[in-house]
Amino acid sequence: MKKQCDQKLLIRMKTECLPCSLNLETQCPAGYTKITNGTGIPDCRYYLEIKTHTLSFPGCRHLCMKEFEQPECCQGHWGPDCMGK
């Protein structure tokens, strides 16, 4: 009977918002896979501070995904070694 029943988790994150024209080369953090293409999704705003003013502009960002296995014991087992009853 199987003792270890690891759970697969998908972790999603978004990259920093940048001007869409500069977002083509944006990479995801190490271990993450980019799941958007081109300039990404135009769903954010980035800010530029000019002297005493802050200006807001529409920008783009990418979606990144990472698959992660969380160790878990099967039902009826417990502890770090997934011991049975």
Buried (B, 14 or more C-beta within 10 A) or exposed (E): EEBEEEEEEEEEEBBEBBEBEEBEEBEBEEEBEBEBEEBBBEEBEBEEEEEEEEEEEEBBBBBBBBEEEEEEBBEEBEEEEBEEE
